Amino acid sequence: MNPIQKLDNQLCFALYVSSKEIIQKYKTLLEPFGLTYTSYIVLLALWEEDGQTVKELGQKLYLDSGTLSPVLKKLESAGFVRKERNRRDERSVSIILTAKGRRTQQSALSIPK
C-alpha cells in the first residue's frame, strides 16, 4: 500500500477525529442544559440573530433540512424556540427564541468557546 493512502496520513481523517473529540467534550458540557451539540450551535446562531428562517439557519450552519428540522422540533418541544410563519410568505418559517431560549444564553456563558 502506498504510504500516502494510509489512514493515519490523511488530513481529512485527522480533522474527522478532532471534530469527534471536540463534540464529545461539548456533549458533557451541554447535558445539564438538555442540549446536543447541534442544538447548541442552532441556539448560538439565534443568539447572534433571532428570527432567522429555517433556510437561513441551514445555510449559516451548513445543515440540510433533514438534520435541521428534527433539531428545531426538539428545541421547540423543550421550550427554547417557537416557529412563526411569515405573513407575506406562508412557506417561510422563522425561528424565534422564547424566554427560556434567551435565559439559556446567559447560563451558557460557562460553556467554553
C-alpha positions in Angstrom: 0.0 0.0 0.0 1.2 3.5 -0.8 2.0 5.3 2.5 0.1 8.4 1.3 -3.1 6.2 1.3 -2.7 5.1 4.9 -5.5 6.4 7.1 -3.1 8.0 9.6 -1.6 10.1 6.8 -4.8 11.6 5.7 -5.6 15.1 6.8 -9.3 14.5 6.4 -9.1 11.7 8.9 -7.2 13.8 11.4 -9.9 16.5 11.1 -12.7 14.0 11.4 -11.2 12.5 14.6 -10.6 16.0 16.0 -14.1 17.0 15.3 -15.5 13.9 17.0 -13.3 14.6 20.1 -14.4 18.2 20.4 -18.1 17.3 20.0 -17.7 14.7 22.7 -16.2 17.3 25.1 -19.1 19.6 24.4 -21.6 16.8 25.0 -20.6 16.6 28.6 -20.9 20.4 29.0 -24.3 20.6 27.2 -26.0 17.7 29.0 -27.1 19.8 32.0 -28.9 22.2 29.6 -30.6 19.3 27.8 -28.8 20.2 24.6 -26.9 18.4 21.9 -24.0 19.9 20.1 -26.2 20.6 17.0 -29.0 22.2 19.1 -26.4 24.3 20.8 -25.0 25.7 17.5 -28.6 26.4 16.4 -29.1 28.4 19.6 -25.7 30.2 19.1 -26.9 31.3 15.6 -30.2 32.5 17.0 -28.4 34.4 19.9 -26.5 36.2 17.2 -29.6 37.0 15.2 -33.0 36.0 16.4 -35.8 35.3 14.0 -33.9 33.7 11.2 -35.7 31.5 8.8 -35.2 27.8 8.7 -33.4 28.2 5.3 -31.1 30.9 6.7 -30.2 28.8 9.7 -29.4 25.8 7.4 -27.2 27.9 5.2 -25.4 29.5 8.1 -24.8 26.2 9.9 -24.2 24.0 6.8 -27.1 21.8 7.9 -29.6 20.2 5.5 -33.3 20.3 6.3 -33.2 16.5 7.1 -30.8 17.3 10.0 -32.1 20.8 11.0 -35.8 20.0 11.1 -35.7 17.4 13.9 -33.3 19.6 15.9 -35.7 22.5 15.7 -38.6 20.2 16.6 -36.7 19.1 19.8 -35.8 22.7 20.6 -39.4 23.7 20.2 -40.7 20.8 22.4 -38.2 21.7 25.1 -39.4 25.4 25.0 -36.2 27.0 23.7 -37.7 28.3 20.4 -41.0 28.7 18.6 -41.8 28.7 15.0 -43.6 31.6 13.3 -44.9 31.6 9.7 -44.1 34.6 7.6 -47.4 36.5 7.0 -46.3 37.5 3.5 -45.0 34.1 2.5 -46.6 31.2 4.3 -43.8 28.8 3.0 -41.2 30.7 5.1 -40.9 29.9 8.8 -38.9 32.0 11.2 -37.4 30.6 14.4 -37.9 32.8 17.4 -36.2 32.4 20.8 -38.5 32.0 23.7 -37.8 33.5 27.2 -36.2 30.2 28.1 -34.1 30.3 25.0 -32.9 33.8 25.8 -32.2 32.9 29.5 -30.2 29.9 28.4 -27.8 32.3 26.6 -26.7 33.7 30.0 -26.4 30.3 31.6 -24.4 29.0 28.6 -21.6 31.5 29.2 -20.0 28.8 31.3 -19.5 26.7 28.1 -16.1 27.3 26.7 -15.6 28.9 23.3 
